């Protein structure tokens, strides 16, 4: 059973997934810092200095901190948009690469020589 687990854990897909999770967590921290420290202060200024996380409603002895929920939703939207832009940028580079590959088909010298011979034989037979 240990041998099977080791084979499973050492497969390429599992290692790639582990790397993706670690990089995703690091990217999430970067985007969270961007949102909390740079973007949200500007949003607060635009909205008249509103700090969403301090919005609280008191019901009896309970405090409902709905502002934290609003802040989390805004953070999610900004993070999703940042990831969307990042993926869009990567896809643009991939499309440019694919276009270059399609635009310049590589013909090996042997095929080119055989094509020339074929064309010459066709010309002579006419």
Secondary structure, 3 states (H helix, E strand, C coil): CHHHHHHHHCCHHHHHHHHHHHHHHHHHHHHHHHHHHHHHHHHHHHCCCCCHHHCCEEECCEEECHHHHHHHHHHHHHHHHHHHHHHHHHHHHHHHHHHHHHHCCCCCHHHHHHHHHHHHHHHHHC
